[in-house]
Amino acid sequence: MLLIMKESRWTVRPAISKEKVKGYGFEVPVDTALSEVFLKHLRKGEIEEIHDHVENKHFHLTVDSLKRCIELAGEWDYYFSTRTKWRRSAFLFLSILGFL
């Protein structure tokens, strides 16, 4: 699991590795409006599949290093690029404080 922080935002993303398989499986949500530009920033062989969601597209990738995971998430993660905070963050915080 990678904890990625940028400004006042953060995200946790799993990076999956398997024995005898090179690289890391990694998923990053990207703003639908930026998805075509994002595709141009990917290296050959990184894209595995794309899932279309309402607000964003989830790109399933195989990348060569954890550093690459962090670079992609730091620049393209939907919640960083749109400056949108997760709705769950407020819910979780209020739950911890006992308000919900």
C-alpha positions in Angstrom: 0.0 0.0 0.0 1.3 3.4 -0.9 0.3 6.5 1.0 0.6 9.4 -1.4 0.4 13.0 -0.2 0.2 16.2 -2.1 -0.6 19.6 -0.5 -3.5 19.0 1.9 -4.7 15.9 0.1 -3.8 12.2 0.4 -4.7 8.9 -1.1 -3.8 5.3 -0.4 -3.3 3.1 -3.5 -2.4 -0.6 -3.6 0.6 -1.6 -5.7 0.5 -5.4 -6.3 3.5 -7.5 -7.1 3.7 -11.2 -7.8 6.5 -13.7 -7.9 7.9 -14.2 -11.4 5.9 -11.3 -12.7 7.8 -8.1 -13.5 6.5 -4.8 -12.2 3.5 -3.7 -10.1 -0.2 -3.8 -10.8 -1.6 -0.3 -10.1 -4.9 1.4 -10.5 -5.4 5.2 -10.8 -8.6 7.1 -11.2 -8.3 9.9 -13.8 -10.8 12.7 -14.6 -12.7 11.7 -17.7 -11.8 15.0 -19.4 -8.1 14.3 -18.9 -8.1 10.6 -19.9 -6.9 11.1 -23.5 -4.0 13.3 -22.3 -3.2 10.7 -19.6 -3.0 7.9 -22.2 -0.2 9.9 -24.0 1.8 10.0 -20.8 1.8 6.2 -20.3 4.7 4.1 -21.4 4.4 1.3 -23.8 2.9 -1.8 -22.2 1.7 -0.1 -19.0 -2.1 -0.1 -19.8 -4.0 -3.2 -18.9 -7.6 -2.1 -18.9 -9.9 0.9 -18.4 -13.1 1.0 -16.4 -15.5 3.9 -17.1 -17.1 5.4 -14.0 -19.5 8.3 -13.7 -16.9 11.0 -12.7 -13.7 9.4 -13.8 -12.0 6.5 -15.5 -10.1 3.9 -13.6 -6.9 2.8 -15.4 -5.4 -0.6 -14.5 -1.7 -0.5 -15.2 1.4 -2.5 -14.9 4.3 -0.2 -14.1 8.0 -1.0 -13.6 8.5 0.7 -10.1 6.9 2.1 -7.0 8.3 5.4 -8.0 6.3 5.3 -11.2 3.2 4.5 -9.2 3.8 7.6 -7.1 4.5 9.8 -10.1 1.3 8.8 -11.9 -0.9 9.1 -8.8 0.7 12.4 -7.8 0.0 14.0 -11.1 -3.1 12.3 -12.5 -5.1 10.9 -9.5 -8.7 12.2 -9.9 -8.8 13.5 -6.3 -5.5 15.5 -6.8 -6.0 16.8 -10.3 -9.6 18.1 -9.7 -8.9 19.2 -6.2 -11.9 17.2 -5.1 -11.9 15.9 -1.6 -13.3 12.5 -1.0 -16.8 12.6 0.4 -15.9 9.7 2.7 -13.2 11.8 4.4 -15.7 14.0 6.2 -17.9 11.0 7.1 -14.9 9.1 8.5 -13.7 12.1 10.5 -17.1 12.8 12.0 -17.6 9.1 12.8 -14.3 9.0 14.6 -15.3 12.0 16.7 -18.6 10.3 17.5 -20.9 12.7 15.6 -22.3 10.0 13.3 
